[in-house]
Amino acid sequence: MPRVLVPLAQGCEELEAVTIIDLLRRAGIEVITAGLDARPVTASRGTVLIPDTTLDEAAGQAFDMIALPGGLPGADQLAADDRLVAQLRAQHAAGRYLAAICAAPKVLAGAGLLDGRQATGYPGAITTSDYPRVRFVDAPVVVDGTFVTSRGPGTAMDFALELIEVLLGRAARDDVERGLARTL
């Protein structure tokens, strides 16, 4: 069973965080949420999330994917956390998946991990003037090698379904999507 780490920072976008966690767990993926510290996480709209563990406790564990929810100031806190940036770089060096939505692709871009890659993100949150080596694409979800990025809260479900497909294949994605009654 694939394992996915979802780091949670104060001020993260709860719609994105919860959608990622919920849909991946529906697919049978083991999701570990980790706070930057041991406190409950108050998301951008006031929802309180209780992480499974802390980033320090999750450090050194192997994950098939690290998925970053966006939101501000959550994405800025993720980008400023040297422990997380080191873990993202190690994940990339191991050839494992990295995913980010909304403002969180700037965490990957700031770490130099999206250089020469296609990515998307929340309009205006990251720009080519900030990251000229990233090729920004105006699309709901972009997959480039082991990187998956997405635009924002409105694309959170498509993003999470894409993560399922990347990790488990199209049949697993379709099975979860059918259960959501998104299609006729």
C-alpha positions in Angstrom: 0.0 0.0 0.0 1.4 3.4 -0.9 2.3 5.8 1.9 1.7 9.6 1.5 2.9 12.3 3.9 0.7 15.5 4.1 2.5 18.2 6.0 0.1 20.7 7.7 1.1 24.2 8.6 -0.8 26.9 10.4 -3.0 28.7 7.9 -3.1 25.9 5.3 -6.2 25.7 3.0 -8.5 23.2 4.7 -10.5 22.3 1.6 -7.3 21.2 -0.1 -5.8 19.4 3.0 -9.0 17.5 3.8 -9.8 16.6 0.2 -6.3 15.1 -0.3 -6.5 13.2 3.0 -10.0 12.0 2.4 -9.8 10.8 -1.2 -6.5 9.1 -0.8 -7.8 7.2 2.3 -10.9 6.2 0.3 -8.5 4.6 -2.2 -6.8 2.6 0.6 -3.6 4.7 0.6 -2.0 5.2 4.0 -1.9 8.9 4.6 0.2 10.4 7.5 -0.5 14.0 8.4 2.3 15.8 10.1 2.2 19.2 11.8 5.3 21.4 11.8 5.1 21.2 15.6 2.9 19.3 18.1 0.0 21.9 18.1 -3.3 21.5 16.4 -3.3 23.3 13.1 -5.8 26.1 12.6 -6.4 26.3 8.8 -7.1 29.5 6.8 -10.8 29.5 7.4 -10.6 28.6 11.1 -11.0 24.8 10.8 -8.9 23.0 13.4 -7.0 20.0 12.1 -5.2 17.5 14.4 -2.2 16.0 12.7 -1.3 12.3 13.1 2.2 13.2 14.1 4.9 15.9 13.8 7.3 16.5 11.0 10.2 15.6 13.2 8.6 12.2 14.0 7.9 11.6 10.3 11.4 12.5 9.3 13.5 9.6 8.0 10.4 7.5 7.1 9.9 6.5 3.5 6.9 7.9 1.7 5.8 7.2 -1.9 4.6 10.8 -2.1 4.7 14.0 -0.2 1.6 16.1 -1.0 1.5 19.8 0.1 -1.8 21.6 0.6 -1.6 25.3 -0.2 -3.3 28.3 1.4 -1.7 31.3 3.0 0.1 31.7 5.2 0.4 27.9 5.3 2.5 27.6 2.1 4.8 30.3 3.3 5.4 28.4 6.5 6.1 25.2 4.6 8.6 27.0 2.4 10.4 28.5 5.4 10.8 25.1 7.2 14.3 23.9 6.5 13.4 20.4 7.7 10.6 20.1 5.2 12.7 21.5 2.3 15.4 18.9 3.1 12.8 16.1 3.2 11.4 17.3 -0.2 14.9 17.3 -1.7 15.6 13.8 -0.4 12.2 12.6 -1.8 13.1 14.0 -5.2 16.6 12.5 -5.1 15.1 9.1 -4.3 12.8 9.5 -7.4 9.6 9.6 -5.4 6.6 11.7 -6.0 6.1 15.3 -4.9 2.7 17.0 -5.2 1.6 20.6 -4.4 -1.6 22.6 -4.9 -2.6 26.3 -4.8 0.3 28.4 -3.3 2.3 25.3 -2.3 4.0 24.8 -5.7 6.2 27.7 -4.7 7.6 25.5 -1.9 8.9 23.1 -4.6 9.9 26.0 -6.9 11.8 27.8 -4.0 13.7 24.6 -3.3 14.8 24.5 -7.0 12.9 21.3 -7.6 10.6 22.6 -10.4 13.5 24.0 -12.5 12.9 23.1 -16.1 9.5 21.5 -15.3 5.9 22.3 -16.1 3.8 23.3 -13.2 0.6 25.1 -12.2 -0.5 26.9 -9.1 -2.9 29.5 -7.8 -3.0 32.5 -10.2 -0.5 35.1 -9.0 0.8 33.1 -6.1 3.8 32.1 -8.1 5.0 33.8 -11.3 7.6 33.4 -14.0 9.2 36.5 -12.7 9.6 34.9 -9.3 10.7 31.5 -10.7 11.9 32.0 -14.3 13.1 28.4 -14.7 9.6 26.9 -14.1 7.3 26.6 -17.1 3.9 27.6 -15.8 0.9 26.0 -17.5 -2.7 27.3 -17.2 -4.3 24.0 -16.3 -6.2 22.5 -13.4 -3.7 19.7 -12.8 -0.2 19.3 -14.3 1.9 16.1 -14.1 5.5 16.3 -15.1 7.5 13.3 -14.2 7.3 12.7 -10.5 5.7 16.1 -9.9 2.0 16.8 -9.7 0.7 20.4 -9.2 -2.7 21.9 -9.2 -4.4 25.3 -9.2 -6.4 25.7 -6.0 -9.4 24.9 -3.9 -11.6 24.5 -6.9 -9.3 21.8 -8.4 -8.7 20.0 -5.1 -10.9 17.0 -6.0 -9.3 16.7 -9.5 -5.9 16.9 -7.9 -6.6 14.2 -5.3 -8.0 11.9 -7.9 -4.9 12.4 -10.1 -2.7 11.5 -7.1 -4.7 8.3 -6.7 -4.2 7.5 -10.4 -0.5 8.2 -10.2 -0.1 5.9 -7.2 -2.6 3.2 -7.9 -3.7 3.4 -11.5 -6.8 4.5 -13.4 -9.0 1.8 -12.1 -8.5 2.9 -8.5 -9.2 6.5 -9.5 -12.4 5.5 -11.3 -13.5 3.5 -8.4 -13.1 6.4 -5.9 -14.7 8.8 -8.3 -17.7 6.6 -8.8 -18.2 6.5 -5.1 -18.2 10.3 -5.0 -21.2 10.5 -7.5 -19.3 13.1 -9.5 -20.4 11.6 -12.8 -23.7 10.2 -14.1 
